[in-house]
């Protein structure tokens, strides 16, 4: 019997194209028959008939029989086989967390944080792969290619063990001879579709970030362990995301990568992340942000403090608001210097309770955020 959470996978595993991809990868041979395809195992010991269309009468029964046949042939459970068929056309990342809770559950605050971190993690890989140059802190304005890609990424169902999050990255199949057969790692990498390159970037950058944390722990290295890996995709954004998978009371995090059968990859070892590494990653993210401004940031919020020497001239203001395009829309208080004209507008906005917008380079110093080189200060609206 398949467990309840496999209802999703059974639906996905019922797709004829996914079934064909899976069977072909296992050495089964197809033979056209009236109304469908008869598949024979590589040693002709097993056979399975798959109707051509889902709407054909008895289709579900044929799929159930297929799973039973595959379970006998491979000596594995039907649910595991259904999972592999369901994900045959996608790269899947499984993030195993160990919250301080019963198996299959997580405290709601930790769960929300983990899902936010999951999105930021995938986005960091997409931005790294879309950007022309590597930066320790990724820009607030993300490349269009990365944002378009994020609309195709899917969340899968969670599993017990103790609490597993899943991400599905659909990968276009290889059609004919579409990849260059040149034995050079970079050439082979660039011949892959963008979706696969993001998956590979996530794996490699995450491994490098964990390796950097190990260097800090074992050899008492400094922030350079992270900055020299920027070209490999190690950024403050990535470090924040990875460290967000684990709560302060939680255990180890493990990240497994499953590769689409449509573009086979050799199995890869999981990445393991302990609490000591999480602490280092959090601190590294803060130091990277302190050392490297986040460019082209737009802050939208309310003016909550004003200060200048005398009644005329430039002055300093504080805006409490959100960063446009940020992952979690967390409220921040940002300090910035304004010209005399902009300061006068900020004073009026403060008195009227109006919303303002301003753009600049965001940098963190201690516990404070500062917006350098501010421009485009605008009063957006007034509260009635």
C-alpha positions in Angstrom: 0.0 0.0 0.0 1.2 3.5 -0.8 1.2 6.0 2.1 -1.0 9.0 2.1 1.6 11.5 1.2 2.2 9.6 -2.1 -1.1 10.7 -3.6 0.7 13.6 -5.2 3.5 11.4 -6.5 1.0 8.8 -7.8 -0.7 11.5 -9.8 2.7 12.7 -11.2 3.9 9.1 -11.7 0.8 8.4 -13.9 2.1 10.7 -16.6 3.0 8.5 -19.7 6.0 10.6 -20.6 7.5 10.3 -17.1 6.8 6.6 -17.1 8.5 6.2 -20.5 11.5 8.2 -19.3 11.8 6.0 -16.1 11.5 2.7 -17.9 14.0 3.7 -20.6 16.5 4.7 -18.0 16.1 1.2 -16.4 16.8 -0.6 -19.6 13.2 -1.5 -20.5 12.4 -1.7 -24.2 9.2 -0.3 -25.8 7.0 -1.9 -28.4 4.0 -0.1 -30.0 0.7 -1.8 -29.4 -2.9 -0.9 -30.2 -3.9 1.8 -27.7 -0.5 2.1 -26.0 3.0 0.7 -25.4 4.2 -2.6 -24.2 7.4 -2.4 -22.2 9.7 -5.3 -21.6 12.4 -5.5 -19.0 16.0 -5.9 -20.1 15.9 -9.7 -19.5 12.4 -10.1 -20.7 11.3 -11.3 -17.3 8.7 -8.6 -16.8 6.3 -6.7 -19.0 3.9 -3.8 -18.5 1.3 -2.2 -20.8 0.9 1.5 -20.6 -2.1 3.1 -22.4 -1.3 6.1 -24.5 -3.6 8.5 -22.8 -4.7 9.0 -19.2 -8.3 9.3 -20.1 -8.4 5.7 -21.5 -10.6 3.3 -19.5 -8.8 1.4 -16.8 -5.7 3.7 -17.0 -5.2 3.9 -13.2 -5.4 0.1 -12.9 -2.6 -0.2 -15.5 -0.5 2.2 -13.5 -1.1 0.3 -10.2 -0.1 -2.9 -11.9 3.0 -1.2 -13.3 4.1 -0.2 -9.8 3.5 -3.7 -8.5 5.5 -5.1 -11.4 8.4 -2.7 -10.9 8.4 -3.3 -7.1 8.8 -7.1 -7.8 11.5 -6.5 -10.5 13.5 -4.0 -8.5 12.9 -5.3 -4.9 11.8 -1.8 -3.8 8.6 -0.3 -2.4 6.0 1.0 -4.8 6.1 4.4 -3.0 9.8 4.9 -3.7 9.4 3.9 -7.3 6.4 6.3 -7.7 8.5 9.1 -6.3 11.3 8.5 -8.8 8.9 8.4 -11.7 7.2 11.5 -10.5 10.5 13.4 -10.4 12.0 11.9 -13.5 11.8 15.3 -15.4 13.0 17.5 -12.5 15.9 18.1 -10.3 14.7 17.7 -6.7 16.4 19.1 -3.6 15.4 17.5 -0.3 16.2 19.6 2.8 16.1 17.4 5.9 15.7 19.4 9.0 15.6 18.2 12.6 13.4 20.6 14.6 12.8 20.1 18.3 9.3 18.6 17.6 7.6 15.3 16.9 8.6 13.6 13.6 6.7 15.1 10.7 6.0 18.4 12.5 7.8 21.6 13.1 7.1 24.7 15.2 5.2 27.2 13.0 7.7 30.0 13.3 10.6 27.7 12.5 8.6 26.3 9.6 7.9 29.7 8.1 11.5 30.6 8.4 12.6 27.4 6.8 10.4 27.9 3.8 11.5 31.5 3.4 15.1 30.3 3.6 14.3 27.7 1.0 13.1 30.3 -1.5 16.1 32.5 -0.8 18.5 29.6 -1.3 17.1 28.7 -4.7 17.0 32.4 -5.7 20.6 32.9 -4.7 21.6 30.1 -7.1 19.5 31.5 -9.9 20.9 35.0 -9.4 24.5 33.7 -9.3 24.0 31.9 -12.5 22.3 34.9 -14.2 24.8 37.6 -13.1 27.7 38.7 -15.2 30.0 39.2 -12.2 30.2 37.6 -8.8 29.4 39.7 -5.7 29.7 38.8 -2.0 26.3 40.5 -1.6 23.7 40.0 -4.4 21.9 43.2 -5.6 18.4 43.9 -4.4 17.2 44.2 -8.0 17.4 40.6 -9.3 18.0 39.6 -13.0 14.9 39.1 -15.1 16.1 35.6 -16.0 16.3 34.6 -12.3 12.9 36.0 -11.6 11.3 34.2 -14.6 13.0 31.0 -13.5 11.6 31.2 -10.0 8.1 31.2 -11.4 8.8 27.7 -12.7 10.1 26.2 -9.4 7.7 24.1 -7.4 7.4 23.2 -3.8 6.8 19.5 -3.2 5.0 17.8 -0.3 6.9 17.6 3.0 7.9 14.3 4.5 8.6 12.9 7.9 12.2 12.3 8.9 12.1 14.5 10.9 10.7 17.3 8.6 11.8 17.3 5.0 11.2 20.2 2.6 11.3 19.5 -1.2 11.9 21.8 -4.2 11.2 20.8 -7.8 13.2 22.4 -10.6 11.8 21.2 -14.0 14.6 20.4 -16.4 14.1 20.4 -20.2 14.9 17.0 -21.7 17.8 16.4 -23.9 16.6 16.2 -27.5 18.9 14.6 -29.9 22.5 15.8 -30.0 22.0 19.1 -28.3 25.1 19.1 -26.1 28.7 19.6 -27.2 30.8 16.5 -26.8 33.9 18.3 -25.6 35.8 17.0 -22.6 36.1 20.3 -20.8 34.1 20.9 -17.5 33.2 24.5 -18.3 32.1 23.7 -21.8 30.0 20.8 -20.6 28.5 23.0 -17.8 27.5 25.8 -20.2 25.9 23.3 -22.6 23.4 22.4 -19.9 20.1 24.2 -19.8 19.8 27.1 -17.4 17.6 25.1 -15.0 20.2 22.4 -14.6 23.0 25.0 -14.2 21.1 26.5 -11.3 20.8 23.1 -9.6 24.5 22.5 -10.0 25.3 26.0 -8.8 23.3 25.4 -5.7 25.1 22.2 -4.9 28.6 23.5 -5.5 28.0 26.9 -3.8 26.5 25.2 -0.8 29.4 22.8 -0.5 31.9 25.6 -0.8 30.0 27.7 1.9 30.1 24.7 4.3 33.8 24.2 3.5 34.5 27.8 4.3 32.7 27.4 7.6 34.9 24.4 8.3 38.0 26.4 7.6 36.9 29.1 10.1 36.2 26.4 12.7 39.3 24.2 12.2 42.0 26.7 11.2 40.6 29.9 12.7 40.4 31.5 9.3 38.6 34.8 8.8 36.0 36.2 6.4 38.4 35.7 3.5 37.4 32.0 3.6 34.1 33.2 2.2 35.0 36.2 0.1 37.5 34.2 -2.0 34.7 31.8 -2.9 32.4 34.5 -4.3 33.2 33.3 -7.9 31.8 29.9 -6.8 28.5 31.4 -5.8 29.1 31.9 -2.1 27.3 35.0 -1.0 25.8 36.6 2.1 22.4 35.6 0.6 23.4 32.0 0.3 24.9 31.9 3.8 21.7 33.4 5.3 19.5 31.0 3.5 21.5 27.9 4.5 21.7 28.9 8.1 17.9 29.5 8.1 17.2 25.8 7.7 18.3 25.1 11.2 16.9 26.6 14.4 19.1 27.3 17.4 17.5 24.3 19.2 17.4 22.0 16.2 19.8 19.3 15.1 21.8 18.6 11.9 20.5 19.7 8.4 21.1 17.4 5.4 20.5 18.5 1.8 20.1 15.7 -0.8 20.2 16.4 -4.6 18.2 14.2 -6.9 18.8 14.7 -10.6 16.3 14.5 -13.5 16.5 11.3 -15.4 15.9 13.4 -18.6 19.5 14.6 -18.1 21.3 11.9 -16.1 24.0 12.9 -13.6 26.1 10.6 -11.4 24.6 10.3 -7.9 26.0 13.0 -5.5 26.6 12.8 -1.8 24.3 14.8 0.6 25.6 18.0 2.2 25.5 17.9 6.0 25.3 21.0 8.1 25.9 21.0 11.9 25.1 23.7 14.5 28.7 25.0 14.7 28.7 25.6 10.9 25.3 27.3 11.1 26.7 29.8 13.7 29.7 30.6 11.4 27.5 31.0 8.3 25.2 33.5 10.1 28.2 35.5 11.3 29.8 35.4 7.8 26.6 36.7 6.2 26.6 39.7 8.6 30.3 40.4 8.0 29.9 40.1 4.2 27.0 42.6 4.3 29.0 45.0 6.5 32.0 44.9 4.2 30.1 45.0 0.9 27.2 47.4 0.2 24.1 46.0 -1.4 23.7 48.1 -4.5 20.5 49.5 -6.1 18.3 49.0 -3.0 15.0 50.8 -2.7 13.6 51.4 0.8 9.9 52.1 1.1 8.5 53.2 4.5 7.9 56.0 6.9 10.2 58.7 8.2 10.6 58.0 11.9 13.4 60.3 12.9 15.0 63.6 11.7 18.2 65.3 12.8 20.3 68.2 11.5 22.5 70.9 12.9 20.7 74.2 12.6 17.5 75.1 10.8 19.0 74.9 7.3 21.2 72.6 5.3 21.4 68.8 4.8 20.3 66.4 7.6 20.0 62.8 8.7 16.8 60.8 8.7 15.7 57.3 9.6 13.2 55.4 7.5 11.3 52.4 8.9 10.2 50.2 6.0 10.9 47.3 3.7 13.4 46.6 1.0 11.6 46.4 -2.4 12.1 42.9 -3.8 13.4 41.4 -0.6 12.6 37.8 0.2 10.6 38.2 3.4 9.6 41.9 3.5 11.1 42.2 7.0 10.7 45.7 8.5 14.1 47.5 8.8 15.2 50.8 10.1 17.5 52.5 7.7 19.6 55.7 8.2 20.6 58.1 5.5 21.8 61.6 4.8 19.6 63.9 2.6 20.2 67.2 0.9 18.4 70.3 2.2 15.6 70.0 -0.3 15.0 66.3 0.3 15.3 66.9 4.1 12.5 69.4 3.9 10.3 66.9 2.0 11.1 64.2 4.6 10.1 66.6 7.3 6.7 67.2 5.7 6.3 63.4 5.1 7.1 62.8 8.8 4.5 65.4 9.9 1.8 64.0 7.5 2.5 60.3 8.1 3.3 59.9 4.4 5.1 57.0 2.8 8.5 57.7 1.2 10.8 55.9 -1.2 14.5 56.3 -1.7 17.2 54.3 -3.5 20.9 53.8 -2.7 23.6 51.2 -1.5 22.7 49.5 1.7 25.4 48.6 4.2 25.3 47.2 7.7 27.4 48.6 10.5 27.0 46.8 13.7 23.2 46.6 14.3 22.4 49.6 12.1 21.6 49.8 8.3 22.8 52.8 6.3 21.8 53.8 2.8 24.8 55.3 1.0 24.6 57.7 -2.0 20.8 58.1 -1.7 18.9 59.3 -4.7 15.3 59.5 -6.0 13.8 60.5 -2.6 10.1 60.6 -3.3 6.9 61.1 -1.1 4.6 58.4 -2.4 1.4 59.1 -0.6 -0.2 60.8 2.4 -2.5 59.1 4.9 -6.0 60.5 4.9 
